[in-house]
Amino acid sequence: MAHSDFTFPPAETDDTKQKLIIFDAIKDGNTTVCNLAYALIDEHYEGEYSDPLFAFMQVRTEVEGIAARLIEQGRFEDDGSIVITEADIKA
């Protein structure tokens, strides 16, 4: 699925406490918060764990595609966010 219906603003954040990269996906005026764990960046994208935000930026387009797919599938957490898992990356 192409994710051209989505907008991903360049406002990602690095949550060092929870060890997540957090970014937004917007479709039809609705914003979904997306979460990607540092460990997945390190394991699957061979990113620099010492700078997860930089590593995320290197694979952002692919991760956005995964996020769009999860949103289209309605794979939301109780709080309305999505969490990208290892299985999602391998799919």
C-alpha positions in Angstrom: 0.0 0.0 0.0 1.3 3.4 -0.9 1.2 5.9 2.0 0.7 9.0 -0.1 -2.6 9.7 1.7 -0.5 10.2 4.9 1.5 13.2 6.0 4.4 12.6 8.4 5.5 16.0 9.8 9.2 16.4 10.6 8.5 16.7 14.4 9.8 13.3 15.6 11.0 13.2 19.2 13.5 11.0 21.0 12.0 9.8 24.3 15.1 8.7 26.2 13.2 7.6 29.3 11.0 5.1 27.4 13.6 4.5 24.7 11.3 5.3 21.8 11.2 7.4 18.7 7.8 9.1 18.6 6.4 10.6 15.4 3.0 11.6 14.0 1.1 10.3 11.1 -1.7 12.5 9.7 -4.5 11.2 7.4 -7.7 13.1 6.7 -7.0 15.5 9.5 -6.6 12.8 12.1 -3.3 12.5 13.9 -1.9 9.2 15.1 1.1 9.0 17.4 3.5 6.3 16.2 6.1 4.6 18.4 9.3 2.8 17.5 11.6 1.3 20.1 15.3 2.0 20.0 16.0 -1.7 20.1 14.2 -2.3 16.8 16.2 0.4 15.1 19.4 -1.2 16.4 18.4 -4.8 15.6 16.6 -4.4 12.2 18.1 -1.3 10.7 21.6 -1.6 12.1 21.2 1.9 13.5 23.5 3.7 15.9 22.0 3.0 19.3 24.1 5.9 20.6 22.0 8.2 18.3 18.7 6.6 17.7 17.1 9.7 16.3 19.8 10.0 13.6 19.4 6.2 12.8 15.6 6.7 12.6 16.0 9.5 10.1 18.0 7.1 7.8 15.1 4.6 7.6 12.2 7.0 8.1 10.6 6.4 4.7 10.4 2.6 5.3 9.1 3.1 8.9 6.5 5.5 7.7 5.2 2.9 5.3 4.9 0.4 8.1 3.1 3.0 10.3 0.7 3.7 7.4 0.0 0.0 7.0 -0.8 -0.4 10.7 -3.1 2.6 10.8 -5.0 1.3 7.7 -5.3 -2.1 9.5 -6.7 -0.4 12.6 -3.9 -1.7 14.8 -4.3 0.9 17.5 -3.3 0.7 21.1 -5.9 1.6 23.8 -4.6 5.2 23.8 -5.1 5.5 20.0 -1.4 5.3 19.2 0.4 2.6 17.2 3.5 0.7 18.3 5.6 -0.8 15.5 6.8 -4.3 16.5 9.4 -6.7 15.3 6.7 -8.7 13.5 5.6 -5.5 11.7 9.1 -4.8 10.4 9.5 -8.4 9.1 6.0 -8.4 7.4 
